[in-house]
Amino acid sequence: MLTSTSTEVLKVQTTKAPEFIDITDEVEKFMEGREVESGALVIFSRHTTAAIRINENESLLKKDMAEFLKQIAPEGDYYRHNDFSVRTENMTENEVPNGHAHCQSLGLGASETIPVIDGELQLGKWQKVFLIELDHSREREVILQIIGG
């Protein structure tokens, strides 16, 4: 069996933080017409303040998860990353205080991998793929890469 790779960049506009954006339909659309019987799909966020996670798309659960993120790294706490009077690294002209978003992302991660068996993504009944915005509204990039044969 020959191994092949196919890659696409998905652009997603976010509106707030935290925000759980279900990108499962876009992921499944990417898989359409791919000639991969056995392999893996990697879904990767190109950002340090936006995560990729698999979870259930249920409105009350998303509210619970948003509250959990706020509890583990509250926006109003002191973060050295936000202290622009002493911070000198990785500064941009439009720098925003987002230390909380970086800390929240530590527990989430930038990617997920989904097995492909018999040409089908192996997501469970309730599993959905989320891009999770942790910072502020903007366009985000998610790399979709299928590897297999």
C-alpha positions in Angstrom: 0.0 0.0 0.0 1.3 3.4 -1.0 1.2 6.2 1.6 0.0 9.6 0.5 -0.5 12.9 2.2 -3.0 15.7 1.5 -3.1 19.0 3.3 -5.5 22.0 3.5 -5.6 25.1 5.6 -9.0 25.9 7.0 -9.6 29.6 7.9 -12.1 30.2 10.8 -13.4 33.5 12.0 -13.8 33.7 15.7 -16.0 36.2 17.5 -15.2 36.0 21.3 -13.3 34.2 24.0 -13.8 31.6 25.1 -15.6 30.3 22.0 -16.1 26.6 21.0 -16.4 26.4 17.3 -17.6 23.1 15.9 -15.5 22.5 12.8 -16.5 18.8 12.3 -18.5 19.5 9.1 -15.4 21.2 7.5 -13.2 18.3 8.6 -15.5 15.8 7.1 -15.8 17.8 3.9 -12.0 17.8 3.7 -12.1 14.0 3.8 -14.6 13.7 0.9 -13.0 12.2 -2.1 -9.8 11.3 -0.4 -8.5 7.9 -1.4 -7.3 6.9 2.1 -8.5 3.6 3.5 -6.2 3.5 6.5 -4.4 6.3 8.1 -4.7 9.3 10.4 -6.1 12.9 10.1 -4.2 15.5 12.0 -6.0 18.7 12.9 -3.6 21.5 14.1 -4.1 25.1 15.2 -1.4 27.4 14.0 -1.9 29.6 17.1 -0.7 29.6 20.8 -4.0 31.0 22.0 -6.4 28.8 20.0 -6.8 25.1 20.7 -8.1 22.0 18.9 -10.1 19.5 21.1 -12.6 16.7 20.6 -15.6 16.9 22.8 -19.4 16.9 22.8 -21.3 19.7 21.2 -23.9 20.3 23.9 -24.8 23.9 24.9 -24.7 23.5 28.6 -21.5 21.5 28.5 -19.9 24.3 26.4 -20.9 26.8 29.1 -19.4 24.5 31.8 -16.2 24.2 29.8 -16.0 27.9 29.3 -16.4 28.4 33.1 -13.7 25.8 33.8 -11.2 27.7 31.5 -12.0 30.9 33.3 -11.3 29.2 36.7 -8.0 27.7 35.7 -6.6 30.9 34.3 -8.8 34.0 35.0 -8.4 36.9 32.6 -8.1 39.4 35.5 -5.2 37.7 37.3 -1.7 39.1 37.1 0.4 37.5 34.3 4.0 38.6 33.7 3.3 38.2 30.0 0.8 41.1 30.3 3.2 43.4 32.1 4.4 45.4 29.1 6.6 47.6 31.3 9.0 44.6 31.8 8.2 42.2 28.9 10.6 42.6 26.0 10.2 39.3 24.0 7.8 38.6 21.1 6.1 42.0 21.3 4.0 43.3 18.4 2.7 46.8 17.6 -0.9 45.7 18.6 0.1 43.6 21.6 -2.8 42.7 23.9 -2.7 41.3 27.4 -3.5 37.6 26.8 -1.5 35.7 29.4 -4.7 34.0 30.6 -5.2 32.6 27.0 -1.7 31.2 26.8 -2.1 29.5 30.2 -5.5 28.1 29.3 -4.1 26.6 26.1 -1.5 24.6 28.2 -4.2 22.2 29.3 -5.9 22.0 25.9 -3.3 21.5 23.2 -2.9 22.6 19.6 -3.9 19.4 17.8 -5.9 16.2 17.6 -5.4 13.0 15.6 -8.3 11.0 14.3 -7.8 7.4 13.0 -9.1 6.6 9.5 -10.3 3.0 9.1 -11.9 1.8 5.9 -11.9 5.3 4.6 -14.0 6.7 7.5 -13.0 9.0 10.4 -13.4 7.1 13.6 -15.2 9.8 15.7 -17.5 8.4 18.3 -21.3 9.1 18.4 -21.0 12.4 20.3 -17.5 13.4 19.4 -17.1 16.7 17.5 -13.9 18.6 16.6 -13.7 22.1 18.1 -11.5 25.1 17.5 -11.4 26.8 20.8 -10.7 30.6 20.8 -9.0 31.6 24.0 -8.0 35.2 23.2 -10.1 37.6 21.1 -12.0 37.6 17.8 -9.9 37.2 14.6 -9.3 34.9 11.7 -7.6 31.6 12.7 -5.9 29.0 10.6 -6.3 25.2 11.2 -4.2 22.8 9.2 -5.9 19.6 8.1 -3.5 16.8 7.0 -4.5 13.3 6.1 -1.7 10.7 6.0 -2.3 7.1 4.9 -3.0 4.8 2.0 
